[in-house]
Amino acid sequence: MTDFLPKNSVVSVLGAGRSGLAAANLLIKKGHPVFVSDIQKSELKQREIKFLKERGIECEFGRHSSKVLEADLMVVSPGISLEIEIIKKALSLRIPVASELEVAYWFCPGPIVAVTGTNGKSTTTALIGEMFKAAARDHVVAGNIGHAFSSTVLNMTPETTAIVEVSSFQLELIRRFSPHISILLNLAPDHLDRHQNFNDYVAAKLRIFENQTPTDFAIYNAEDPSTCQALDSLNLRAKTFPFHAELRLNNGCYIRQDFVEARLDDTTHSILGINDLTLPGKHNRSNALASALAALLADIPIAGISEALKRFKGLEHRLEFVRSIDGVMFIDDSKATNLDSMLKALHSVEQPLILIAGGKDKGEDYSRLNKSISQKVKKLILMGESASKMADALRNGIDKVHVANLEQAINEARAVAVPGDAILFSPGCASFDMFANYEDRGRQFKTLVNGIE
């Protein structure tokens, strides 16, 4: 990438979170002077300051000064809005702006499998990683899941495959990022507090295919109307492979007679029976199909794919069974940060539900929940910033109560639950009004539940 980032080019990095630190470390090791700027006060970032100083990286905290603009490139962390003044100023000065995902791509020596979509990204990314692991294939799993992509490329070889979860925020600022295998799992309204509208959000997601060539593969969900409609407007250069849980495909992955099958280049591969899948929920069948298809296209043997599908039980905070108390199940679905994810959870649990929901509002239409909540939920417990807005939109006769915190929510749920019920914590909103992130939210839920005597 020396044509785009010549030797000794100065780089400013906005944000000293996980991805910003990883990008700064990668760039300075590649010989580029780096300046890191973070709006949070220095007393809140002592660990990050130590990390940067140990590597000789200049930094500032508590502001974005004009020094940020003394650069040949600006790298923007995914949590930072592109509407802030310093980024607008950089663009007006024609300073190139890129995401950490893009920077990592420049230095990545091996092939990339990239996974995006509204829901299921982390599960699918992790599952593909398990398939590579079962086949003893050299790989790294990175991106939004676990490690920043930039932190992994220094240890890769040309034989290492990077399996990367990518978000709309990261894809907004790509330039040449081009995975060998791209996966679009689904599209539903999300992050409308960041993107101006659903069309802008979809446009960002579709950039995952933008730079692929005819030697690359594009995998998509043929069962998702929004995905199919969005792809109709694109002229994809990569070879396309759909997946569908119910429709047999001429070229793709599907379920036929209770078996996961894939048909590629006139060859049918029988992978395993759906009863052998350990992931709960219909939506996870789609994630399994997408993962199996990607692994096949990456030449992972059927045995490795099947083994991973049999043993993979899912990720933390995603329809995670916590424990049963007096015949009542407690389920942690804190990763449900949007309504589409919550709806999938509602229809994945067979028991009568007491639903704990709410959090930071992301601009979604909560009335979308009315039908499913009427069918599945016996009591709705609302908390967080969105509680009143959600209650106003859900005029379906379901008993509702507002609570101040998670402990109160669990107590209210236990008060009405009877043996055979499930208490589902599926917020449908972001976590940042009351928690550090969805992981913190889920851990607090599990700590409270596990502390019940």
C-alpha positions in Angstrom: 0.0 0.0 0.0 3.0 2.3 -0.4 1.2 4.1 -3.2 -1.5 5.2 -0.8 0.6 5.6 2.4 4.1 6.4 1.4 7.0 5.7 3.8 7.1 8.1 6.8 3.6 9.4 6.2 2.3 11.0 9.4 -1.0 9.5 10.7 -3.5 10.8 13.2 -5.6 8.3 15.0 -8.9 9.5 16.5 -10.0 7.4 19.5 -7.8 5.5 22.0 -10.1 2.5 22.3 -9.2 -1.1 21.3 -9.2 -0.4 17.5 -7.5 3.0 17.8 -4.6 1.6 19.9 -4.2 -1.4 17.6 -4.1 0.8 14.5 -1.5 3.1 16.2 0.7 0.2 17.2 0.5 -1.3 13.7 1.3 2.0 12.0 4.3 2.9 14.2 5.7 -0.6 13.7 5.5 -0.1 10.0 7.5 3.1 10.3 4.9 5.8 10.3 4.9 8.6 12.9 1.6 8.5 14.8 -0.4 11.0 16.9 -3.4 9.7 18.9 -6.2 12.0 20.0 -9.1 11.0 22.3 -11.9 13.3 23.6 -12.0 11.6 27.0 -10.0 13.1 29.9 -6.6 11.7 30.6 -7.5 10.5 34.1 -9.9 8.1 32.5 -7.3 6.7 30.1 -4.2 5.9 32.2 -3.9 2.4 30.8 -4.1 3.7 27.3 -1.6 6.5 27.9 0.9 3.9 29.3 0.4 1.7 26.2 1.1 4.7 23.9 4.1 6.1 25.8 5.7 2.6 25.9 5.7 2.6 22.1 6.8 6.2 21.7 3.5 7.3 20.3 2.5 11.0 20.9 -1.0 11.5 22.2 -3.5 14.0 23.6 -6.6 13.5 25.7 -9.6 15.7 26.5 -9.8 17.3 23.1 -9.1 17.1 19.4 -6.6 19.8 18.8 -5.4 21.3 15.5 -2.4 19.0 15.7 -4.7 16.2 14.5 -4.8 18.0 11.1 -1.0 17.9 10.7 -1.2 14.5 9.1 -1.2 12.7 5.8 -3.9 10.3 6.9 -6.6 10.3 9.6 -7.7 7.0 11.0 -11.1 7.1 12.7 -12.2 4.6 15.4 -15.7 3.1 14.7 -17.4 4.6 17.7 -16.7 8.2 16.5 -19.3 10.0 14.5 -18.2 11.3 11.1 -20.2 14.5 11.8 -17.8 15.9 14.4 -16.0 19.1 13.5 -12.4 17.8 13.4 -13.4 15.2 10.7 -15.3 17.7 8.7 -12.2 20.0 8.8 -9.9 17.1 7.7 -12.1 16.3 4.8 -12.2 20.0 3.8 -8.4 20.0 3.8 -8.4 16.9 1.7 -6.8 14.8 4.3 -7.7 11.1 3.5 -9.9 9.5 6.2 -9.9 5.8 6.7 -11.1 3.2 9.2 -9.0 0.8 11.3 -10.4 -2.0 9.2 -8.9 -0.4 6.1 -5.5 0.2 7.6 -5.3 -3.5 8.8 -6.2 -4.6 5.3 -3.2 -2.7 3.8 -0.8 -4.8 5.8 -2.7 -8.1 5.9 -0.6 -10.8 4.1 -3.3 -13.5 3.9 -6.8 -14.0 2.6 -9.8 -12.5 4.4 -13.2 -13.8 5.2 -15.4 -10.8 6.3 -18.8 -11.1 8.0 -21.3 -8.3 8.2 -25.1 -7.9 8.7 -27.4 -6.5 11.3 -27.5 -9.7 13.5 -25.5 -12.8 13.9 -22.1 -11.4 12.9 -20.2 -12.5 16.0 -21.7 -16.0 16.1 -21.0 -16.6 12.4 -17.5 -15.2 12.7 -16.7 -17.4 15.7 -18.3 -20.5 14.1 -16.2 -20.1 10.9 -13.2 -19.8 13.2 -14.2 -23.1 14.8 -14.4 -24.8 11.4 -10.9 -23.6 10.6 -9.7 -24.8 14.0 -11.3 -28.2 13.5 -9.5 -28.6 10.2 -6.1 -27.4 11.7 -6.0 -24.5 9.3 -3.9 -21.4 10.2 -6.3 -18.5 11.0 -7.1 -15.6 13.2 -10.5 -14.4 14.4 -10.7 -10.6 14.7 -12.7 -7.4 14.2 -15.7 -6.5 16.3 -15.3 -9.9 18.0 -12.4 -10.0 20.5 -9.2 -8.6 18.9 -9.0 -5.6 16.6 -8.0 -6.6 13.1 -4.9 -4.4 13.3 -3.6 -6.3 16.3 -3.5 -9.6 14.4 -1.9 -8.8 11.1 1.6 -8.5 12.4 1.5 -12.2 13.4 0.0 -13.5 10.1 1.7 -15.2 7.2 0.4 -15.5 3.6 -1.1 -18.9 4.7 -3.1 -17.3 7.6 -6.7 -16.6 6.9 -8.2 -13.6 8.8 -11.8 -14.2 9.7 -13.1 -10.7 10.5 -16.4 -9.4 11.8 -17.0 -5.9 10.3 -19.6 -3.3 11.2 -21.3 -0.6 9.2 -19.2 2.0 11.0 -16.0 0.4 9.8 -17.2 -0.1 6.3 -18.2 3.6 6.0 -14.5 4.5 5.7 -13.0 1.7 3.6 -11.1 2.5 0.4 -9.6 -0.7 -0.9 -10.7 -3.3 1.6 -11.4 -6.4 -0.4 -12.1 -9.8 1.3 -11.7 -13.0 -0.6 -15.0 -14.2 0.9 -17.7 -11.7 2.0 -20.8 -12.6 3.9 -24.0 -10.4 4.3 -26.2 -12.2 6.9 -29.2 -9.9 7.0 -30.4 -6.3 7.0 -32.8 -4.7 9.4 -33.0 -1.2 10.9 -30.2 -0.5 13.3 -27.9 2.3 14.4 -30.4 4.9 13.1 -29.1 7.2 15.7 -25.8 7.2 13.8 -26.8 6.7 10.2 -29.2 9.3 8.8 -31.7 6.7 7.6 -32.0 3.0 6.8 -30.8 3.5 3.2 -27.5 5.0 4.4 -27.1 2.1 6.8 -27.7 -0.4 4.0 -25.3 1.4 1.7 -22.6 1.1 4.3 -23.1 -2.6 4.7 -23.1 -3.2 1.0 -19.6 -1.7 0.8 -18.3 -5.1 1.9 -18.7 -6.2 -1.7 -17.4 -3.0 -3.3 -13.8 -4.0 -4.2 -14.2 -7.7 -4.7 -13.1 -9.2 -8.0 -14.4 -12.2 -10.1 -12.0 -14.5 -8.3 -13.7 -13.7 -5.0 -16.9 -15.0 -3.4 -20.0 -13.1 -2.1 -22.3 -15.0 0.3 -25.8 -13.6 1.1 -29.0 -14.5 2.8 -31.6 -15.4 0.1 -34.2 -15.7 2.8 -34.0 -12.1 3.9 -36.1 -9.7 1.7 -34.1 -6.6 2.6 -30.9 -8.2 1.6 -32.2 -9.5 -1.7 -33.7 -6.1 -2.5 -30.5 -4.3 -1.7 -28.4 -6.7 -3.8 -30.7 -6.2 -6.8 -29.3 -2.7 -7.1 -25.7 -3.9 -7.2 -23.6 -5.3 -10.0 -21.4 -7.7 -8.0 -18.2 -8.8 -9.6 -17.6 -11.6 -7.1 -19.2 -15.0 -7.7 -22.4 -15.1 -5.6 -23.5 -17.9 -3.3 -26.9 -17.6 -1.5 -28.0 -19.6 1.6 -31.7 -20.4 2.4 -33.1 -22.5 5.2 -36.1 -23.8 3.3 -35.4 -23.5 -0.5 -33.1 -25.9 -2.3 -30.6 -23.9 -4.3 -28.7 -24.7 -7.5 -25.6 -23.1 -6.1 -25.5 -22.4 -2.4 -26.3 -23.8 1.1 -29.7 -24.9 2.3 -31.6 -27.5 4.4 -33.2 -30.5 2.6 -35.0 -33.3 4.4 -33.5 -32.2 7.7 -30.0 -32.2 6.4 -27.6 -29.2 5.8 -26.5 -29.4 2.2 -24.5 -27.3 -0.1 -24.3 -27.4 -3.9 -21.2 -25.9 -5.5 -20.3 -26.3 -9.1 -22.7 -29.2 -9.7 -21.4 -31.1 -6.7 -23.7 -31.7 -3.7 -22.2 -31.9 -0.2 -24.1 -33.4 2.6 -22.8 -31.8 5.8 -24.9 -33.0 8.8 -28.4 -33.4 10.1 -30.1 -30.3 11.6 -30.8 -32.3 14.8 -27.0 -32.3 15.3 -26.8 -28.5 15.4 -26.3 -27.3 19.0 -27.0 -23.6 18.4 -30.5 -22.7 19.6 -33.0 -20.8 17.4 -34.1 -20.6 13.8 -31.9 -17.6 13.1 -28.9 -19.6 14.1 -29.7 -22.1 11.4 -29.1 -19.3 8.9 -25.8 -18.5 10.7 -24.8 -22.1 10.4 -25.6 -22.2 6.7 -23.6 -19.1 6.0 -20.6 -20.4 8.0 -20.7 -23.8 6.3 -20.8 -22.1 2.9 -17.8 -19.9 3.7 -15.8 -22.8 5.0 -16.5 -24.9 1.9 -15.4 -22.0 -0.3 -12.2 -21.7 1.8 -11.6 -25.5 1.1 -12.3 -26.6 4.7 -13.1 -30.4 4.6 -16.6 -31.5 5.4 -15.4 -33.3 8.5 -14.1 -30.1 10.0 -17.3 -28.2 9.2 -19.5 -30.9 10.6 -17.4 -31.2 13.8 -17.6 -27.5 14.5 -21.3 -27.4 13.9 -21.9 -30.2 16.3 -19.8 -28.8 19.2 -20.4 -25.0 18.9 -22.9 -23.9 21.5 -22.9 -20.2 20.8 -21.3 -17.1 22.3 -21.8 -15.4 25.6 -24.8 -13.1 26.0 -26.6 -14.5 22.9 -29.6 -16.5 24.0 -27.3 -17.9 26.7 -28.9 -20.2 29.3 -27.9 -19.0 32.7 -29.7 -21.2 35.2 -33.1 -22.6 36.2 -34.6 -21.6 39.6 -37.8 -23.3 40.8 -38.6 -24.4 37.3 -38.0 -21.0 35.7 -35.3 -20.5 33.1 -33.1 -17.4 33.0 -31.8 -16.4 29.6 -29.1 -13.8 28.9 -29.6 -12.2 25.5 -27.9 -8.9 26.2 -26.4 -8.9 22.7 -29.9 -8.0 21.4 -29.1 -4.3 20.9 -31.7 -3.8 18.2 -35.4 -4.9 17.6 -34.6 -7.4 14.9 -32.4 -9.3 17.3 -35.0 -9.2 20.1 -37.7 -10.5 17.7 -35.5 -13.5 16.8 -35.0 -14.2 20.5 -38.7 -14.0 21.2 -39.4 -16.6 18.6 -36.5 -18.9 19.7 -37.8 -19.6 23.2 -40.7 -21.9 23.4 -41.7 -21.2 27.1 -44.1 -18.5 28.2 -41.9 -15.4 28.6 -41.4 -12.6 31.0 -39.4 -10.1 29.0 -36.9 -7.6 30.4 -36.2 -4.9 27.8 -35.1 -1.4 27.2 -31.9 0.7 27.2 -30.5 3.5 25.1 -32.8 4.4 22.3 -31.4 4.0 18.7 -34.3 5.6 16.8 -36.2 2.4 16.0 -40.0 1.9 15.7 -41.0 -0.1 18.8 -44.5 -0.7 17.5 -42.9 -3.4 15.3 -42.8 -5.5 18.5 -46.6 -5.5 19.2 -47.6 -8.7 17.4 -44.7 -10.8 18.7 -45.0 -9.5 22.3 -48.7 -10.2 22.3 -48.1 -13.7 21.2 -45.1 -14.6 23.3 -44.9 -12.4 26.4 -47.0 -12.6 29.6 -45.3 -9.6 31.3 -43.0 -6.8 30.0 -40.5 -5.2 32.3 -39.0 -2.0 31.0 -35.9 -0.2 32.1 -33.5 2.4 30.8 -33.7 5.5 28.7 -36.2 4.0 26.2 -38.6 2.6 28.7 -41.3 5.3 28.3 -41.1 5.4 24.5 -41.3 1.6 24.3 -44.3 1.5 26.6 -46.1 4.2 24.6 -45.6 2.2 21.4 -46.6 -1.2 22.9 -50.3 -0.7 23.5 -51.2 -4.4 23.2 -52.8 -5.1 26.6 -49.7 -6.9 27.9 -49.0 -6.1 31.6 -46.1 -3.6 31.8 -44.0 -2.2 34.6 -41.1 0.3 34.7 -38.1 -0.3 36.9 -35.1 1.7 37.9 -32.4 -0.9 37.5 -31.6 -4.5 36.5 -31.9 -5.9 40.1 -35.5 -4.5 40.3 -36.2 -6.0 36.9 -35.2 -9.5 38.0 -37.2 -9.2 41.2 -40.3 -8.1 39.3 -39.8 -11.0 36.8 -39.4 -13.6 39.6 -42.6 -12.3 41.3 -44.8 -13.3 38.4 -42.9 -16.3 37.0 -44.2 -19.8 37.6 -42.6 -23.2 36.8 -42.3 -23.6 33.0 -41.8 -19.9 32.3 -38.6 -18.3 31.0 -37.2 -14.9 32.1 -35.6 -13.4 28.9 -33.2 -10.5 29.2 -33.3 -9.2 25.6 -33.1 -5.4 25.7 -33.6 -4.5 22.0 -31.6 -1.3 22.7 -28.0 -0.2 23.1 -26.5 -0.4 26.6 -24.7 2.9 27.0 -27.4 4.6 29.1 -26.7 2.4 32.1 -23.8 0.1 31.3 -20.3 0.2 29.7 -21.4 -2.1 26.9 -23.6 -5.1 26.2 -21.0 -7.4 27.7 -21.1 -5.5 31.0 -24.9 -5.5 30.9 -25.0 -9.3 30.3 -22.4 -10.0 33.0 -24.3 -7.9 35.5 -27.5 -9.8 34.7 -25.8 -13.2 35.1 -24.1 -12.1 38.4 -27.5 -11.1 39.8 -29.2 -14.3 38.6 -26.4 -16.5 39.9 -26.5 -14.7 43.2 -30.1 -15.8 43.8 -30.3 -18.3 46.7 
